[in-house]
């Protein structure tokens, strides 16, 4: 048995985590760039908590609140220029996956003034200034991973920045999720579930990473029931946020696999939210496995009899309709097959026809 384990993010979980642990900010830096979307962080109370914590500990800050869903490199470069001009020494990402991922990328751009949208994917290993993550959804797991998923409009796709940027500290307060709409709650929860599935089945899975998956699946048994019954109470919000964090810890070790890589063009070209893009492909991905030993273990942890039971849950939670042509599917499949990083995480050999079948059956109900 051989594996490497590295997860340096310091995690603070629970109600009022930001204010109860406010001295963490002062220990990290003296001037912060707060990175958020346009409105949600201000509505759910997370922005107020962060600014109060910074004010009470004497940390200066400025706000960049222009992060869009699936943040573009252009937006990241704009924010980094503001950070550099104001000499910030750390970045705080407040929100769901987009602000947290953007914060990591911005921190890399600030640390490396020579980096821009044209040369960020040169393959050079880069450091970043420190990042703090304040999660306000339960799905992405970005608060405990090294990944930063950005949109490259030049390449017309979403992709990982390719740098290792773990947050120095991560705050998980489920009260920020109380007022999330049902559809966003479902989409983000399924994103977390696909992290558990893909990380658990990854060729890079280890004994330690699987501990996160197993506990995550146990939590999802109850979370699925509450999602179906729309019983989104305090206990649900707490459990789904914990499951999301565990899923993030899992993929920080084992990575994601086919559905995530295949889902990126569905988000870029078809506008599907990230969680939906992954989850709509998940069932056919699972059915494609020749060796279903670990899938059976997963189903056992979920207390489900077979894949049909899991598929029934998915069908009740999501109804995805995408207009897509045979030519588009072929283009997406060929592009995906060139993504060696995603392919190497899949434990079985896949051919073009396998990818085409997953797309076709998932989006059209049949092989085109």
Buried (B, 14 or more C-beta within 10 A) or exposed (E): EEEEEEBEBBBBBBEEBBBBBBEBBBEBBBBBBBBBBEEBBBEBBBBBBBBEBBEEBEBBBEBBBBBBBBBBBBBBBBBBBBBBEEEBBBBBBBBBBBBBBBBBBBBBBBBBEEBEBEEBBEEEEBEBBBBBBBBBBBBBBBBBBBBBBBBBEEEEBBBBBBBBBBBBBBBBBBBBBEEBEEEBBBBBBBBBBBBBBBBBBBEBBBEBBBEBBBBBBBBBEBBBEBBEEEEBEEEBBBBBBBBBBBBBBBBBBBBBBBBBBBBBBBBBBBEBBBBBBBBBBBBBBBBBBEEBEBBEBBBEBBEBEEBEEBBEBBEEBBEBEBEBEEEBBBEBBEBBBEBEEBBEBBBEEBEEEBBBBBBBBBBBEEEB
